[in-house]
Amino acid sequence: MANSMELWFTELQNSNLSIGLRVNRTLHSEQTEFQSLDVVETVQYGRMLVLDGCVMTTDKDEFVYHEMLAHVGLHTHPEPKNVLVVGGGDGGVIREIVKHPAVERAVLAEIDGRVIDISREYFPQIAQGLNDPRVDVQVCDGIKHVQEHKGEYDVIYVDSTDPIGPAVGLFAKDFYQAVYDALKPDGLFVAQTESPFANQDLIRHVHRDVRDIFPHTYLYLAHIPTYPTGMWSFTMGSKQYNPLEPVASRVRDTKYYTTEVHKAAFALPPFVQELVQK
Ligand code: AG3
């Protein structure tokens, strides 16, 4: 018998599938007003942020998600000055956004202030961008914020949890309409839209809804080892600019994003293409 106990974190992705990571120790656990929040130290991926039992981000692979959410949109818009992130309280997307010199103001609208506090405490390298003087951190309902700021933003990001619990409204058609209205006449938005293996109906319905509202709708992919199935999708709705013609890279210190990766991310395997066909 082993003389030390092995601790494992398991995310049950559905009733037939889970991902497990061996854990050294639990660093923090609480029930916030909105969700359960845990920070654990894993052996393979470093510290990991968990909300309602779902992996949100880890020290080792967070760069993929945060770079691919932030930089594809910001390299599609020629002059992004005013940017909004709905959700994303860990600060990872904001950290990538403030790498762009054109950005004058980045608002974070996160409903759960505890996610921000805990990220600052346990994930300082992810949360660091929140201290940039251009960043305005607001603990508020992102849906309300979007409804109350018409025609204001160049780029809006939706960095949500899965479409259950506090995030349900962020996958709804009337929210996408409010996002459209909160954008300037040449604005665009990008939302994280889950796995093409695990969430096909969701991707289909999001794409259909966004296409009803925005003149241009796109899906792109990235590889995120700690998310369900490892293959992840992002949906972009754009009023004018075409992400297949990105501007030259404005950022240097990235580990996943390059102009080539940006373009390649829009190449969809047929089984994914089928999800977004008219
Ligand atoms: N937001 C998307 C996480 C979705 C992961 N889903 C899951 N593990 N079931 C991540 C927030 C990072 N800023």
Residues whose N, C-alpha, C, O or C-beta is under 5 A from the ligand:
A	BS01	AG3	C54 V55 M56 T57 G88 D90 G92 D159 S160 T161 D162 Q192 T226 Y227 P228
